[in-house]
Amino acid sequence: MRKEFYITASVKIKNNEIFKNDRSIFKVNRGLSIQDFLKEAYQFLDLSYAKFHKMDVLCKLGIIATTVLKEDYSSDTALVFQNKSSSEVSDFQHQEKLNDFPSPANFVYTLPNIVMGEISIKHQLQSENAFFIAEEFQPQIIVSHTESLLKNNKASTTICGWLEANLNDYYVFLNYIEPQGEVVFSAPTLLENYIHE
């Protein structure tokens, strides 16, 4: 018999607006830059995390999203993310500075899985993680990997979904997965929620 898992919370960040469980909780002018939006969101959430200001856009989005998703996590909460652009924003910034003097502080963000490290530090996670790169959202990969971690007791809960930031846009769709709940965790459910406006 197939063991089921459940989506117990979700967060979306798009167009300078944050949604928790499909309810808008924070919104600013769509004309505001991503950096200014993230600064406003940081203040709105009353975060006190000085390291935040040194992070790249992808990491800032990850910290904001996981803070909204849930207040506290067990240390074995796994992370399973996917995006299209990898670490494009930091890659581009690093490339621009190669002819000058490249900053080690910027270079560290030229891998997309750095966001998982930053989230783990912020939320004190000591867990399994995986970051997949795909042309478009592929929920079956996320579901398969997440279920494997949970069924094999590699994690008690999981944060999973899409975490994208490129030179022109961004979109975050993360979910909290647990063994009990009401909304069954499945590829069709993830896909429906991902594209739901």
C-alpha contacts under 8 A as a table, 3 or more apart, distances in Angstrom:
res1	aa1	res2	aa2	distance
3	K	151	K	7.87
4	E	179	P	7.06
4	E	184	V	6.84
4	E	185	F	7.17
5	F	147	E	7.69
5	F	177	I	6.61
5	F	178	E	5.78
5	F	179	P	4.71
5	F	180	Q	6.47
5	F	181	G	7.60
5	F	184	V	6.04
5	F	185	F	5.43
6	Y	177	I	5.40
6	Y	178	E	5.35
6	Y	179	P	6.04
6	Y	180	Q	5.94
6	Y	181	G	5.17
6	Y	182	E	6.39
6	Y	183	V	5.38
6	Y	184	V	4.50
6	Y	185	F	4.62
7	I	10	S	7.42
7	I	175	N	6.37
7	I	176	Y	5.69
7	I	177	I	4.74
7	I	178	E	6.60
7	I	181	G	6.83
7	I	182	E	7.46
7	I	183	V	5.43
7	I	184	V	6.23
7	I	185	F	5.44
8	T	175	N	7.54
8	T	176	Y	5.76
8	T	177	I	6.13
8	T	178	E	6.78
8	T	181	G	5.99
8	T	182	E	7.36
8	T	183	V	6.96
9	A	20	K	7.43
9	A	21	N	5.97
9	A	69	L	6.34
9	A	70	K	7.73
9	A	175	N	5.75
9	A	176	Y	5.18
9	A	177	I	7.65
10	S	20	K	5.81
10	S	21	N	5.03
10	S	22	D	7.58
10	S	69	L	6.10
10	S	173	F	7.24
10	S	174	L	5.65
10	S	175	N	4.31
10	S	176	Y	6.24
11	V	18	I	7.22
11	V	19	F	5.51
11	V	20	K	4.55
11	V	21	N	6.09
11	V	22	D	7.37
11	V	65	A	6.37
11	V	68	V	7.01
11	V	69	L	5.76
11	V	172	V	7.48
11	V	173	F	5.75
11	V	174	L	5.37
11	V	175	N	6.51
12	K	18	I	5.84
12	K	19	F	5.04
12	K	20	K	6.62
12	K	22	D	7.60
12	K	65	A	7.48
12	K	171	Y	7.35
12	K	172	V	5.19
12	K	173	F	4.55
12	K	174	L	6.64
13	I	16	N	7.00
13	I	17	E	5.70
13	I	18	I	4.58
13	I	19	F	6.32
13	I	65	A	7.35
13	I	171	Y	5.79
13	I	172	V	4.90
13	I	173	F	6.80
14	K	17	E	5.47
14	K	18	I	6.75
14	K	170	Y	6.53
14	K	171	Y	5.09
14	K	172	V	6.68
15	N	30	R	5.85
16	N	27	K	5.95
16	N	28	V	5.77
16	N	29	N	6.89
16	N	30	R	5.57
16	N	32	L	7.55
16	N	34	I	7.33
16	N	37	F	6.06
17	E	24	S	7.05
17	E	25	I	7.77
17	E	26	F	5.62
17	E	27	K	4.27
17	E	28	V	6.53
18	I	24	S	5.84
18	I	25	I	5.85
18	I	26	F	5.18
18	I	27	K	6.44
19	F	22	D	5.32
19	F	23	R	5.06
19	F	24	S	4.26
19	F	25	I	5.65
19	F	26	F	7.22
20	K	23	R	5.28
20	K	24	S	6.45
20	K	25	I	6.67
20	K	68	V	7.06
20	K	69	L	6.89
24	S	27	K	7.38
26	F	41	A	7.44
26	F	44	F	7.82
28	V	32	L	7.35
28	V	37	F	6.96
29	N	32	L	5.61
32	L	36	D	6.20
32	L	37	F	6.19
33	S	36	D	5.22
33	S	37	F	6.11
34	I	37	F	4.97
34	I	38	L	6.09
34	I	57	V	7.89
35	Q	38	L	5.17
35	Q	39	K	6.23
35	Q	57	V	7.32
36	D	39	K	5.01
36	D	40	E	6.20
37	F	40	E	5.11
37	F	41	A	6.11
38	L	41	A	4.96
38	L	42	Y	6.03
38	L	60	K	7.06
38	L	61	L	7.41
38	L	64	I	7.94
39	K	42	Y	5.09
39	K	43	Q	6.41
40	E	43	Q	5.17
40	E	44	F	6.10
41	A	44	F	4.90
41	A	45	L	6.11
41	A	64	I	7.39
42	Y	45	L	5.33
42	Y	46	D	6.24
42	Y	47	L	5.68
42	Y	64	I	7.07
43	Q	46	D	4.88
43	Q	47	L	6.40
44	F	47	L	7.87
45	L	68	V	7.97
49	Y	52	F	5.72
50	A	53	H	6.13
50	A	54	K	7.92
51	K	54	K	5.60
51	K	55	M	6.89
52	F	55	M	5.44
52	F	60	K	6.44
52	F	63	I	7.98
55	M	59	C	5.93
55	M	60	K	6.15
55	M	109	Y	7.92
56	D	59	C	5.50
56	D	60	K	6.26
56	D	89	V	7.96
56	D	90	S	6.71
56	D	106	N	7.83
56	D	109	Y	6.65
57	V	60	K	5.09
57	V	61	L	6.14
57	V	89	V	7.46
57	V	165	A	7.05
58	L	61	L	5.21
58	L	62	G	6.24
58	L	87	S	7.33
58	L	112	P	7.85
58	L	115	V	6.58
58	L	163	L	7.47
58	L	164	E	7.14
58	L	165	A	5.84
59	C	62	G	4.96
59	C	63	I	6.13
59	C	114	I	7.42
59	C	115	V	4.59
59	C	116	M	7.99
59	C	118	E	6.71
59	C	119	I	7.70
60	K	63	I	5.16
60	K	64	I	6.12
61	L	64	I	5.19
61	L	65	A	5.95
61	L	163	L	7.79
61	L	172	V	7.46
62	G	65	A	5.16
62	G	66	T	6.04
62	G	115	V	6.45
62	G	116	M	7.96
62	G	119	I	6.72
62	G	163	L	7.19
63	I	66	T	5.39
63	I	67	T	6.02
63	I	118	E	7.52
63	I	119	I	5.82
63	I	122	K	7.59
64	I	67	T	5.23
64	I	68	V	6.25
65	A	68	V	5.21
65	A	69	L	6.02
65	A	172	V	7.50
65	A	174	L	7.27
66	T	69	L	4.90
66	T	70	K	6.45
66	T	119	I	7.52
66	T	174	L	7.83
67	T	70	K	5.82
67	T	71	E	6.09
68	V	71	E	7.14
69	L	174	L	7.76
69	L	175	N	7.48
69	L	176	Y	7.20
70	K	73	Y	7.15
72	D	123	H	7.33
73	Y	77	T	6.49
73	Y	123	H	6.77
73	Y	125	L	7.58
74	S	77	T	5.63
74	S	125	L	7.12
74	S	156	S	7.81
74	S	157	T	7.79
75	S	123	H	7.95
75	S	124	Q	6.12
75	S	125	L	4.26
75	S	126	Q	5.35
75	S	127	S	6.69
76	D	125	L	6.07
76	D	126	Q	5.63
76	D	127	S	4.68
76	D	128	E	7.53
76	D	154	K	7.66
76	D	155	A	5.20
76	D	156	S	6.20
76	D	157	T	7.22
77	T	125	L	6.49
77	T	126	Q	7.66
77	T	127	S	5.90
77	T	128	E	7.74
77	T	155	A	5.63
77	T	156	S	6.07
77	T	157	T	4.83
77	T	158	T	5.06
77	T	159	I	7.01
78	A	125	L	7.97
78	A	127	S	5.15
78	A	128	E	4.99
78	A	129	N	5.55
78	A	149	L	7.78
78	A	154	K	8.00
78	A	155	A	5.71
78	A	156	S	7.84
78	A	157	T	6.41
78	A	158	T	4.55
78	A	159	I	6.20
79	L	116	M	7.01
79	L	127	S	7.55
79	L	128	E	6.57
79	L	129	N	4.54
79	L	130	A	6.39
79	L	158	T	5.80
79	L	159	I	5.02
79	L	160	C	5.84
80	V	129	N	5.61
80	V	130	A	4.94
80	V	131	F	5.97
80	V	132	F	7.94
80	V	142	I	6.54
80	V	145	H	7.49
80	V	146	T	6.74
80	V	158	T	7.29
80	V	159	I	6.33
80	V	160	C	4.57
80	V	161	G	6.65
81	F	130	A	6.34
81	F	131	F	4.76
81	F	132	F	6.22
81	F	142	I	7.34
81	F	160	C	5.40
81	F	161	G	5.12
81	F	162	W	5.73
81	F	163	L	6.50
82	Q	131	F	5.50
82	Q	132	F	4.56
82	Q	133	I	5.60
82	Q	134	A	6.95
82	Q	137	F	7.29
82	Q	142	I	7.70
82	Q	161	G	6.18
82	Q	162	W	4.87
82	Q	163	L	6.15
82	Q	164	E	7.77
83	N	86	S	6.22
83	N	131	F	7.97
83	N	132	F	6.66
83	N	133	I	5.21
83	N	134	A	6.05
83	N	135	E	7.68
83	N	136	E	7.45
83	N	137	F	7.18
83	N	162	W	5.57
83	N	163	L	5.52
83	N	164	E	5.05
84	K	133	I	5.45
84	K	134	A	5.08
84	K	135	E	5.11
84	K	136	E	6.34
84	K	164	E	6.56
85	S	88	E	5.48
85	S	133	I	7.40
85	S	164	E	6.66
85	S	165	A	6.82
85	S	166	N	5.95
86	S	111	L	7.18
86	S	112	P	5.20
86	S	133	I	6.40
86	S	164	E	7.68
87	S	90	S	5.72
87	S	91	D	6.01
87	S	109	Y	7.09
87	S	110	T	5.51
87	S	111	L	5.70
87	S	112	P	4.82
87	S	165	A	7.65
87	S	166	N	7.71
88	E	91	D	4.90
88	E	92	F	6.01
88	E	110	T	7.63
88	E	165	A	7.51
88	E	166	N	5.69
88	E	167	L	7.02
89	V	92	F	5.31
89	V	93	Q	6.37
89	V	165	A	7.12
89	V	166	N	5.61
89	V	167	L	5.63
90	S	93	Q	5.03
90	S	94	H	6.00
90	S	106	N	6.70
90	S	107	F	7.48
90	S	109	Y	5.95
90	S	110	T	5.45
91	D	94	H	5.14
91	D	95	Q	6.08
91	D	107	F	7.83
91	D	109	Y	7.82
91	D	110	T	5.25
92	F	95	Q	5.06
92	F	96	E	6.22
93	Q	96	E	5.19
93	Q	97	K	6.56
93	Q	106	N	7.64
94	H	97	K	5.27
94	H	98	L	6.42
94	H	102	P	6.39
94	H	103	S	7.51
94	H	106	N	6.37
94	H	107	F	6.24
94	H	110	T	7.75
95	Q	98	L	5.29
96	E	99	N	7.08
97	K	100	D	5.10
97	K	101	F	5.94
97	K	102	P	4.99
97	K	103	S	7.66
98	L	101	F	6.11
98	L	102	P	5.21
99	N	102	P	7.73
102	P	106	N	7.65
102	P	107	F	7.50
103	S	106	N	5.29
103	S	107	F	6.24
104	P	107	F	4.82
104	P	108	V	6.27
105	A	108	V	5.82
105	A	109	Y	7.61
106	N	109	Y	5.69
106	N	110	T	7.32
107	F	110	T	5.43
108	V	111	L	7.04
108	V	114	I	7.54
109	Y	112	P	7.05
109	Y	114	I	6.14
111	L	114	I	5.84
112	P	115	V	6.24
112	P	131	F	7.34
113	N	116	M	5.28
113	N	117	G	6.89
113	N	130	A	7.66
113	N	131	F	6.04
114	I	117	G	5.04
114	I	118	E	6.32
115	V	118	E	5.06
115	V	119	I	6.13
116	M	119	I	5.08
116	M	120	S	5.98
116	M	129	N	7.27
117	G	120	S	5.01
117	G	121	I	6.16
118	E	121	I	5.16
118	E	122	K	6.17
119	I	122	K	5.10
119	I	123	H	6.02
119	I	124	Q	7.99
119	I	125	L	7.75
120	S	123	H	5.32
120	S	124	Q	5.31
120	S	125	L	4.46
120	S	126	Q	6.80
120	S	127	S	7.95
121	I	124	Q	5.02
121	I	125	L	6.57
122	K	125	L	7.96
127	S	154	K	7.87
127	S	155	A	6.97
128	E	149	L	7.93
128	E	154	K	7.00
128	E	155	A	7.20
134	A	137	F	6.78
134	A	138	Q	7.28
137	F	162	W	6.96
137	F	191	L	7.92
138	Q	141	I	5.92
138	Q	142	I	7.08
139	P	142	I	5.11
139	P	143	V	6.07
139	P	161	G	7.81
139	P	187	A	4.95
139	P	188	P	7.71
139	P	190	L	6.21
139	P	191	L	6.29
140	Q	143	V	5.02
140	Q	144	S	5.94
140	Q	186	S	7.87
140	Q	187	A	5.14
141	I	144	S	5.25
141	I	145	H	6.15
142	I	145	H	5.38
142	I	146	T	5.92
142	I	160	C	6.90
142	I	161	G	6.92
143	V	146	T	5.15
143	V	147	E	5.90
143	V	185	F	7.58
143	V	186	S	6.40
143	V	187	A	6.18
144	S	147	E	5.33
144	S	148	S	6.14
145	H	148	S	5.13
145	H	149	L	6.38
146	T	149	L	5.26
146	T	150	L	6.30
146	T	158	T	6.86
146	T	160	C	7.53
147	E	150	L	5.09
147	E	151	K	5.82
148	S	151	K	5.26
148	S	152	N	5.97
149	L	152	N	5.41
149	L	153	N	6.20
149	L	154	K	4.88
149	L	155	A	5.73
150	L	153	N	5.18
150	L	154	K	5.98
150	L	155	A	5.26
150	L	156	S	6.08
150	L	157	T	6.91
150	L	158	T	7.85
151	K	154	K	7.66
152	N	155	A	7.87
153	N	156	S	6.59
155	A	158	T	6.92
156	S	178	E	7.20
156	S	179	P	7.86
157	T	176	Y	7.28
157	T	177	I	5.58
157	T	178	E	5.01
157	T	179	P	7.43
158	T	175	N	7.99
158	T	176	Y	5.81
158	T	177	I	5.06
158	T	178	E	6.95
159	I	174	L	6.55
159	I	175	N	5.52
159	I	176	Y	4.71
159	I	177	I	6.29
160	C	174	L	5.43
160	C	175	N	5.34
160	C	176	Y	6.68
160	C	177	I	7.61
161	G	172	V	7.88
161	G	173	F	5.60
161	G	174	L	4.48
161	G	175	N	6.14
162	W	171	Y	7.52
162	W	172	V	5.64
162	W	173	F	5.03
162	W	174	L	6.16
163	L	170	Y	7.96
163	L	171	Y	6.37
163	L	172	V	4.65
163	L	173	F	6.43
163	L	174	L	7.42
164	E	170	Y	5.30
164	E	171	Y	5.24
164	E	172	V	6.06
165	A	168	N	7.94
165	A	169	D	6.03
165	A	170	Y	4.16
165	A	171	Y	6.60
166	N	169	D	5.50
166	N	170	Y	6.14
173	F	194	Y	6.59
177	I	185	F	7.26
178	E	181	G	7.03
181	G	184	V	7.49
184	V	189	T	7.57
185	F	189	T	6.65
185	F	190	L	7.27
186	S	189	T	5.28
186	S	190	L	6.20
187	A	190	L	5.13
187	A	191	L	6.09
188	P	191	L	5.13
188	P	192	E	6.07
189	T	192	E	5.13
189	T	193	N	6.16
190	L	193	N	5.21
190	L	194	Y	5.91
191	L	194	Y	4.97
191	L	195	I	6.37
192	E	195	I	5.60
192	E	196	H	5.94
193	N	196	H	4.95
